[in-house]
């Protein structure tokens, strides 16, 4: 089932509750209050072993790119299979398509994540439309990601001996109760419209090198920046990171981890349009103990993304049936085998000379045309 024992889970529960940047000394004090005696050196050893075994992943940033002048689209394309190999070549040559994976559902082809400069909001539409006109794809759907929320796992429903011990009947009962109430209060402050904040090339470099592992040391960051001819002391780097947090460019940090190494998951995106009782519906989803992301286009157009075991997914659908009368429209997309480019290709689009994001759409449409030759 899992190699994790109860002490491992106690550490992970504390990290979930107090944040992934908590120190081993602080974790030791928290565990002690809960009756678990574990010295900080033991905690450090266990965390290192969890990383080595593949359970704990690097600490990741939660960022608000729109405050840097960047937008993002989630794109679904139905692919002409005869042109698929050429289409993948195109994906590789266009740097702001930084992630793509196979998808099945309403659109059979690829799920794409692509950024755009906010002063050129239509470039992904132009790009995808060019692909359609030239026969690479048959159809597409573009979702503008303006905000998101990550819901963490609730490890009180996980046992190292039994795995997930969540009682799905509790969720079904909660749905029936919640949807009979008037509009419930839900602490999700959606920010569809934000203003750019002051930042410079040095901030972009910091984000670039914190992207893959936000626990990178100040000493390491200092050495990396020196390779780009940027001279900052560790104190200056620390102050810049603090300002990025204060400006909400860095919205926070999260810990990505696995609990069951051998279990296969069904990964899906559910695109929703909800016109009434929006908070009630979202509140029902947030009662689930599993990790998921709510991607937000507007207050009533959302996309739920998560991964569940086949058994859990079947039970999830039973609850979704109870919610369907309150959802105006929806569709599911299932994904697998993704490819993500390095953070370098994303952040290197920033031109330090004119302080702008370089997204030359004409050049990329030219790539599409040349692939036809």
N, C-alpha and C positions, 0 to 999 in steps of 0.2 A: 504494500500500500504506500508507505512512505518511510524514509530513513529518519525523519524528524522525531525527536522525543519531546516530552513535556517541557523540558527546560528550553529547548530550541523554540518551541511555540511561545513560551513565556517571553523570551527575548523579542520575538517578532511581534507579539501583541503590544508590548511596550513601545516598540518603534512605531507601530501603526498609530498608537495613541498620542505619542509625544513628538513625532516627526523623525525623518530619517537622518537628520544631522545631529541627533542627540549623541553625547559622548558615552563611552563605556562606563565611566565613573558615575554619570547621572543615571544610566540604566541600572547599575548596581544598587543605587539608593532606592530607585523606584521598585525594583524587585524585592528588596529587603522589606519595604512597607507592605508588600503583599505576601510576606512570609517565605520568600525564596532567597536563601543566602547564596550569593554568587559573586565572587570578587571580580573586579573589572578586568583583570588579566584573563580570567576564565571566559568572560563574555567576549573579549577580543579574539581569543582562540576559537570559540564556537562560531563567531561570525566569519572568521577566515575559513573555517572548514565548510560552512554553508556556501560560501562563495566558490570554493574549490569544487564542491559537488554539484554546482549549478543551480542551487536553490535560490541564493541571493544574487541579484543582478546589480549593476552599478546604480547609484543614486542618479535620478534624472531631474532635469529642470522642467518646471511648468512655466511656460513663457507666454507673453502677450505680444506677438509680433506686430499687431496692428499699431501699437504705440511706437514701433520703429518704422512705420510706413509700409509694412508688408501685409498683404491679405493672403488667404489660402482657400483653395477650392478642393472639395471632394468630388471626383469625377468618375462616372460610370460610362463605359463604352461597350457597345455591341460590336464585335469584331468580324470583319471579313477574313475567314480563316486562310484563304489563299494569299492574303497580304500580311499575315500575322508576323512572320519573320522580319519583314521590312519594318513593320510598325514597332517592333521591339528595338530595332536599330535606332529608330527615331527617338524613342523614349530615352535611350542611352546618350543621345547627342544633345538633348535639351536639358540644361542644368536645373531649371526650376521645376521639372518633373522629378521630384526627389524620392518618390516611392511609388511602386506599382505592384499589384499581385492579381492572380487569376480570380475571376468572380463568376458566380452563377446565380440566376434569379430572373428578375425582370429584364436585366441586361446581362448577356452572356459574353464575357470577354475579359475586361480588366477594370480593376478599381485603382484609381490614380489619386495621389496627393500632389498638388502643384501650387506653388506660390505665385504671387503677382504683386507688382508695385501698385500701391493704392492710387497713384496718380495716373495709372493705366489699367483701370479695373476690368476692361473687356479682353485682355490679351489671351486668357485661356479660352474664351468663347471663340475668338478668331482662330486660335491654334486648332482647337477640336473641330471647328467648322471646316477648316482647310483639310483636315484628315478625312472628314466625311465627303467633301466634294471630290476628293481624289480616290475614293473607294476603299480606304483603309478600314473605315467603320461604317456601320449602318445607322446607328442611333446613339444618342448620348444623353446624360443627365448631369447637370452641374449644381452642386450645393455649395453655397458660400459660407465658409466657416468663420463666424465673427466672434465666437466665444465658445468655451467648453468647460465642463466640470468633470473631474475624475472622482469616482466614488470608490473608496478603498474597500478591501475585504474586511469582513467582520469575523475575526478568528475565534470568537466565542462559540461559533457554530462549526468549528473544526476540531476533530480529535486525532491525535497521532496514531491511535489504534484503529479507528473506524473511518477516517476521512471526514467528508462533510456530513453533518448530522442535522441538517436543516429540515424542519417539518414544513413541507410545502402547503399543507392544509392551513397552516397559520397565515400564509400569504393570501390564499384564496379568501379566507374569512376577512382579512384586512382589506382586500379589494372591495368586497361587498359592503363593508362598513364605511370605508373612506369615500366611496363613490355616492353614498347616500347623504353625505354631509354637504354643507355649504362650502364655499371656497376655503380650502385649508391654507394655513400659512406654511410657506416653505422658504428656507433661507438660501435661495439661489438668486444672487444679484446679477442679472444678465446685463452685459454692456454692449449693446449693438452698435453704439456710436461712441468712439473714443478719439481723443486728439493725440497727435504725435507729441512726443516729449523730446527734450534736448538730449542728444547722444552723439557720439563721434566714432571714428574708426577704431579707437582703442576699446570702446565698449563692445563693438561688434566682434573684435578679436577675442575678448574675454568670453563672450557667449559661445563663440565657435568652439573654443577649447574646453568649455565646461559642459558642452552639449552631451557628449558621450558618457561622461562621468563627472557629476557635479561635486564629488568628494575630492577632486584633484587639489593638491596642496598649493598654497600661495607660492612656495619655493619653485615648484614645477611650472606654474603659470608664468612666473617671472622669467625663467629660462626660455620658455617657448616664445614669449613676446620679444625677447631679445633677438631671436632668430628672424623676426619680422622688423627689426630696427626700431622697436618700441621699448623705450627705457622707462620702466615703472618699478618702484620699490614694492616690497610686499605690503607695506602699510598703504601705499597708494592703491594697489590692487584691491585690498580689503575694503577701502573706502568706496571705490568704484562699484564693487559688488553690492555693498550696502545701499548705495544710491539706486542701483538697478532694481533692488528689492523695494525700496521706498517708492519709486516711480511705478511699481507694479509691472515693469517689464519682465522681471522674474517674479511670477505669481506665487512661487513656492517650490517645493521639492517633493518627489515621491519615490518610493522604493518599489521596484519591480521584482517580484519573486514568484517562485513556483512552490506548490505544496505537494503535488503528486507528479513525479517525474515521468511515470510510464503511461499516464492517462492521455488518450486522444481527445481533443476538444473540437467542437464545432464553433467556428468563428463567424460571426454575422454582424451585419449592419441593418438596423431597422429604421427606415426613413418614415417619419411621422408628421402628419399635419393635424394639430389638435386645436379646435376652435372654442371649446367650452370646457370648464373645469380642468384647466391646464395643470394647476398646482396639484389637484387631486390625483390626476393620472401620474404625474412625475413622482409624487409622494409614494405611490404604490411601488414604482420601480426602486426607489431608494430604500424600501424596506428589505430588499433582497440582500443577502450577506456577501454576494459575489462582487468582484471588481468590474466596473464598466465605466464607459465614458459617455457623457451626454454632449454631443456636438450641437451647437446652436447656430442657426441661420437667422431666426427671429424669435419672438416670444412664443409663436405657435408652430414654427417649422423647425423640427429637431431630428437628430439622428442618434439612436442608441447603438453603441458598439460594444460587444463583449464576446467572451468565449465560454462555452459550457460543455460539460460532458454530454454524450448522447442522451443519457437517462435524465439529466437535469434539464436539457433543452426540451425534451418532451413535456416535462412538468411545467416548464416556463410557458410553453404554448397553451397549456390548459388555463393558466392564469391570464394569458394574453387574450384568450377567448372572452374572458369576463370583462376585459377592458375595451374590446372592439366597438361596442355600441357608443363609446364616448370618444372614439378616434375618427376624425373626418375621413382621412385616407392614410394608407401606409403601404409599404412593400419591403420585403426582405431581400438582402443580398448576402450570399455565402462566399467566403474567401479562403484562399490557401496559397502557399508558396509565394511569399512576397520577396521583393528585392528593394533594399533601401540603399541609396547612395550615401557617401560620407557627408558629414556636416560641412566639410570644406567646400563642396560644390554649391551648397546653399548660401553660406555666409560670404563666400568669395564673390558673390554677385554684387556686393557693396563696393562702389567705386570711392576710394578714399580721397581722390582728387576733387570730385565735385559733390561728394557726400550724397550720393543717390544710388538706387538699386538699378542695376543694368539688366534689362529684360528686352533685348532687341527682337521684337516679334517678326520683323521682316527677314532677319537672318534665319530664324527658326522655320518660318514658312518656306524659305528657300531650301532648307534641309529636307522638308517634306517633299518638295518638288523634285529634288535631285535623287531621292530614293526611288522615284518612279523610273528613272532613266536606266 
